[in-house]
Amino acid sequence: MSLKKKATKGSIWTSLTRTGINVVDFLVYAYLARVLTLEEFGLAGFCFLFIEFANTLVNAGVNQNLVQRDKWEDRYAASTMTFVAGMGMIVVLGILGIGAPIAYYSYSELAAWVVASLAPITLVTSLQVVVSGKLLREFKNKQMGVAKFCATLISAVTIIVLAENGYGLWALIIGKLVNAIVQYFLLLYVAKFKPYFHFSKSDNKELISFCLPLFGMTIMNFLHRKASNMFTGIVLGPASFALLAAAHKGELVINQVTMSSINTMVVPSFSRVKEKNRLGDLYIKMVSITALLVLPIFMGLAAIADPFVIIAFGEKFSPSAAYMTISAFAMFPSVIAWFLPNLLVSEGKTSDALRLTMLNLVSNILVAGCTIWFGVDVMLISLVVASFCILPIRLFIVTKHVPINIKSLLLSVTPPIVSSLIMFAVLTIIKSGLSETLPNDVMLLFGLIIVGVLVYPSILAVLFYPYFKSSLLELNSMFLRKKVNT
């Protein structure tokens, strides 16, 4: 199987399994949003920020290092596991000694207990790193995805059963712990990997030299993504935090299924491209196809945010709809720049990948920190504007190493950008009329989705037929097997 087919197949399976995982996760999220109060919901989300941050620390760059190495060595994998497990123990102690006290003084004693109870997840996550790296290296995305989906199902059932029996917030905590433990053992089973520990100074030196820039990049990327949430929780409290988190949930699910799934294949596929002068053209082609598929989903979500939020989370989350609509517009610059850090990592340019992430971090923290005082909507609008402003700088950093024709890149995303914007305008205009015709929010939601599904490809075919035709041919070559004459 060709590298292109392997990467495409890997992305498809990653996307499919992540779709299942995120659908289950979203249903549980929506269920808890109705069961818990805004304050409890916001408190849980704020506490999970500590664990998410800790998980990024133990996973920073290790997977990429295992994937991009020429050969797999069990001895090196054992050294890596020892290294990462040690980091996991240190981070867990940090959660207990630093994270829990911060939660106690920022929120309450309950928050401190929640953070401390979630700490073991980080240790289990550290043990998963080498196993998942082996699966990614071997393009076993299907097996890895199925294992994670099964763990998610078991976790979801656990959460709902405990919540129905009056455990409240603790149902979520126990369910997350179950998910981490079950996922680890299932990954071990599908990887056919027997973990053991081995210490080697030379291996540790290689790990540190490769992963240190990625470690900083991962931390900065996390803070970049979570800056708006953190400032909202700190400045405006758990209720506002819950509203913003709900607004970002739809965006997060779509990103996990689409952009993040593709991103997982950037390092294993681009690092194996032999003709390095073709990397720029390959990147443009990947961004073009991604924009074609992703932009209409985000702009459709922006248009249907009102009924979607009410149906999914209930009336108390209705302010989240406006936040969801504003945030969707950040996808226009993001679709161009999303894969740039991993493109640099695939070429071993981890220092510039770190600089790229640092730029994102500084921009988001400065903008969010200065504008949150004027309200969440002002902060979100400012973040969207800032993402457009720093896009040229991000491209400039990357083009020093990978020759990307900026004009061709912009022209390749123009058709889906224009078509998705027109679709958004059409849906926004007809929404008020449909709301009077259709009796409830569910029918309104499905009516708007059907209109969007019809309008977007029609606009694309009428206004940009050559692009539309070439994109269909490219999708056909990616997803369908060619017949072989016998």
N, C-alpha and C positions, 0 to 999 in steps of 0.2 A: 504494500500500500504506500502511495506517495506521501511525502511530508504534508502536502496541502490537504489530502484526504484525512490523514491522521489528525491534523489540527482541527479540521472541520468537524470530524466525527467526535473528537474530544470535546469541542465547544458545544455540540448538539447535546451530548449526554450530560455534560455539566449543566447546560441550560434546562434540560428536561427534569433532571433530578432536583435542581434548585427551584424549579417551578413548583414541583410537588412539596418540597420542604417549605417554601415560602407561602404556599397556599395554606398548608396546615398551620404554620406559625401565625399567619394573618388571622385565620379563624380563631385560634386561641387568643390572640391579641384583642380581636374584636369582642370576644366573649368576656375577657377580663375587663375590658373598657366599660362594659355594661354592669359588671358585678362589683367592681371596686369604685371608690369615690375618686374624683379628680386628684385629690391630695395623695391618696394611696398609690394611684397609678403613676403620678409624677415622682413620688418617692422611690418606687421600684425602678423606674427608668433612670433616675439620678444615681442610684446605687449600682446599677448595671454598668454605668460609665466606668467605674473603677475596675470592674472585671474585664470589660472590653479592652481597656487600656493595658491591663496586665497581660492579657492574651496576646496583644500585639508585641509586647516586649519579648516574650519567649519564642515568638515565631518569626522575628525580624530577620529576613534574608536567608534563613536556614534552608527553606524549601528551594529557593532559587539556586543556592549553592549546590545542593544535591542534584537538581535537575540539569544544570549546565555543565557538570563534570563529565569528562569523556567516558569514564567507566564507573560502574557501580562496584563498590568494595564493602563487604560486610563489616570489615574491621573499621573502615572510616565511618560507616553508619553507626557503629557502636560508640565510637569516639564522639560523634555528633550527638547521639542520644545522651551520653554522659554529660556533655557540655550543656545541652538544653535543659536536662533535668535539674542540673545544678542551678541554672538560671531560674528555673521554675520555683525551686525552694526559696531562693533569695527574694523573688518577687512576691511569693506568698507571705513571707515574713514582713515584707514592705506593706502589703495590704493590711495585715493585722496590726502592724506598728504605726503606720501612717494613715492609710485609707480609712480604717475604722474610726480613729479619733477625729479625722476631718469630717466624716459623716456625722459623728456625734455632735460636734460643735456647730456644724453648718445646718443640720436638720434636727435630729433627735436621737435618743438612745436606741429606738427601734431601727433607725437607719444604720447605726453602728453594728447592731446584731445582724442585720441583713447582709452588709458588706462582709463581715467576718464569716458568715455561713456560706457565702459564695466563693470564698478564697480557694477551696480545694479544686474548683473547676480549672483554675490556672495551672495547677500541678498536673492534672490529667491532660490538659491541652498540650503541655510541654512534651508529654510522652507520645502524643499523636503526631508530632511534627515530622519525625523521620519516616514513619509509616506512610503518611500522606505524600511525602516527598518521593518515596519509592513508587507509589501508584501514579503520581503525575509524570514522573520520568518515563514510565512504561506506557503512558497514554491509557491507563486503566481508569478513565474517568467514570465509566459505567459502573464498575464494581464499587468505586469509592462513593459515588452518588447514591447507589442503592443502600449501602451501609448507613450513610448519613440520614437517608430518608426513613429507614426503619427505626433508627434511634429517635428521630423526630416524632414519629407516630407513637412510639412507646412513651416518650416524654409528654406528648399532648394528652394522651389518655390519662396519664398519672395526674397532670395538672387539673384536668376537668373533674376527675373523680374526687380528688382532694378538695377542690373548690366547692363542689356540690355538697361535701360533707362538712363545710364550715371552716376550712383551714385558711381561707382568705388569701392574704399576701404570701403566706408560707407555702401555699400550693404551688405557686410559681417558683419559689426558691428550690423546693424539693424536686420539682420537675426538671429544672435546669441541671441540677446535680445528676439526676438519673440520665439525662441526655448525654452529658459528657462521658460518663462511665460506660454506658452501653455502646456509644459511638466508638470509643477506643478499642473495645474488645471485638467489635464487628470489623473495624479497619484491620486489626491484626489478622483476623480470619481471612479476609479477601486478599490481603497482601502476601499471604503465605510467608510471613516474616517472623522470625524468632528473635525478639529483642534481647540484647545483653549489653552490659556496660564495659567500656574499655577506655583507659586514659592514655592520651598521647600528646606530648607537648607540641610536636610538629603539626599534628592535626588541629589542635586548638589554635595554633598560630595562624594557620590557613583560614580557619573559620573566622577568627577575629578580623583578619585583614580584609576578607571578602564581605563579612556581614556588618562590620562597624558602620560604614556609610549607610547601609540599608537599615541598620538599627535606628540611626538618627532619622532617616527618611520615613520609616514606619511610624515612629513617635510623632513626627511632624505631620504626617498624613492623617493620623488619627485626630490630632488636635485641630487640623485644618477642617476635617469633616464634622467634628463635634463642637467647634467653637461657638456656633450660634446657639446650640442646645445648652452648653455649659453656662454661657453668659445669661441666657434666659432663666435657667434654674437658679443661678446665684443672685441675679438682680431682681427678677420678678416673682420667683417662688415656684413651688411644685405644680400649682394649677396651670400656670402659663407654660411651664416645661411640658406638661402632659398634652396641652393643645398643640404645641409645636412638634412634639414627638409623633402625635397622631398624623399631623400634616406630612411629616417626612416618611411615614410608614409606607405609603403607596409608592413614593419615589424609591425607597430602599428596596422594596420587593421587585420593582421593575429593573433596578440596577443590578440586583443579585442575579436575576434570571438572564439579563441581556449583557450589559457592559462588563460586569465582573466575570461572567462565564467566559466571554471572549478574552478578557484580560489574563485569565489563568493560562491561556495557550500562547501568549505572546513570547514569553521567555523560552519555553521548550521548542517552539516552532521557529522563531526568528533567529535564535542562537545556532540553529542547524542550517540556515541558509548559506550556501557556499559562495554564491555570487553577491558579495556585499554591496556592490554598486546598485543592486536592484532593491535594496531595503526600502528606500524612499518611495519607490513606485508601489511596492507591496503594502506599505503603510497607508498610502493614499487610497488604495483599493479597499483595504480593511475598513478605514474610516468611512468611506463612501457607502459601503454595504451596511455598516452599523447605523449610519445616519438614516438610511432608507428605511430600516426596520424599527429604529428606536424613537426617532423624533415624533412620528405620528402618535405613538403610544403616550409619550409625555404630554404633548399638546392636547391630545384627547382627554387625558386625565385632568389637565388644567381646565378644560371646558366643562367637564362633568363633575367637578369637585363638590358642588353643593349637594346634589342628591347622593353622591357616593359616600361622603362623610356621614351624612345623617343615617343612611342605611347601614353602614359598617359599624359606626361607633355610637350612634344615638344623638339626640338633640343637644345634649350638653357639650358636644364637641363641634357644633356648627361653626364657631369662629375659625376652626382649623381649615375650612374650605378656602378662605382667602389666602392663607399662608401657603396652601398647596398650589394654588394657581400661580402665585408670584414665584415660588421656588422652581416651577417647571421651566421657566424661561432661562435659567442658568444652564440648561442642557445644551443650548446652542454652542457656546464656547467649549463646554465640557466634552461634547462628542468628538471635537477635534483634538483636544489635549489629554483625554482620559488615559490613553495607552502610552503616552510619551515617556513616563518614568520607566516602565517595563521595557520599552524599546531600547532605552539607554542601558538598562541592566543586561539585556540580551547581548549587548556589545561589550559588556564588562566596564562600562563607564558609570560606575556606582557613585563616584564623587559628584558628577554633574546631575545625576538622578537625585542626589541629596539636595543640591542647590535648587533644583526644580521644585521639589517638595517644600523647601524652606521658603521659597517665594510665595507659594500658595498659603503656607501657614501664616507668614507675616501679614500678608494681605487680609486674610480672613479674621485674624485676631484683632488687627487694628481697626478694620471696618466694623466688625461685630461689637467690639468693646466700646467704640465711640458712638455707635448709633442705637444700641439696645435701650438706652435711656429715653429715646423718643418713641419707643414701642416696637413690637415684633415686626409689624408690617414695614416700617421704615428701615429696620435692620435688614430684612430680606431683600428689599428693593436695592439697597446699597450694595449688598453682596453680589447680586446679579450684575449690576453695573461694573463692579470691581473685577468680576471674572472676565468680562469683555475687555477691560483695560489691560490686564496682565497677559492676555493670550499672545500678543506679538512677542513679548519678552520670553515666554515659555518656548515658543517656536524657534526663536533666535538661539537659545541655549542648545536645543537639540540639533539644529542644522549645522552646528560646528562639527558634529560627529557623523550624522546621517544626512545625506543629501536629499532633502525634501523640497520639491518644487511648490512653493507656497501658493502661487497662482493656480496651479493645477489642483492643489488641495482645496482651496476655497471654491473653485468652480465645481469640484466633485460633490460638495455638500450643498451647493446652492439650490438644486431642484428639490431635495427633501425639505430644506428649510422653508422655501417659499410655499411649497405644497402643504406642509403641516401648519404654517401660519394661516393660510387661506382656510384650511379645514377648521382651525380653531375659531376664526372669525365667523364662519358659517354656523358652527354649533352654538356659539355664543348668541348669535342673532335669533336663531330659531328656538333657543331654549325656553324663552318666556312664552312663546306661542304654544310650544308642545306642553308646557306645564299646565296650561289652561285646558288643553284637549285631553291629556292623559290623566287618569284619576289619582295616581299615587306616584311616589318617588321611584319605586322599583320599575314601573313601566316607563317612566321618564328616562331613567338611566339606560335601560335597554334600547329605547327609541333613539337616544342620542348616540349610543354605540353603533347601532346599525347605520345611521346616517353617516357617521364618521368613517366606517369601514367602506362605504360606497363612495364618499366624496374624495378621500385622499388619493386612491389609485386613479380615479377619473381625472383629477386635476393633473397628476403626474403624467398620465398618458397624453393628455391634450396639450399641455404647455411644454413638456419636456420628453417628447416621444423617443428621440435617440437615446437619451439617458435611461429611460424606462425600459427600452428594449435591451440595451447592453447589460443593465442590472439583472434582468430576468435570465439572460444567458449566463451571467456570472453565477447567480444563485443555482441555476440548473447544473453547472459544472461542479459546484461545491457540494451539493446535497444529493445529486442523482448519480448513480453508477453508469458509466458508459458501457454499452453492449460490446462484447468482444466476439468477433467473427471466428467461427470454428471451421 
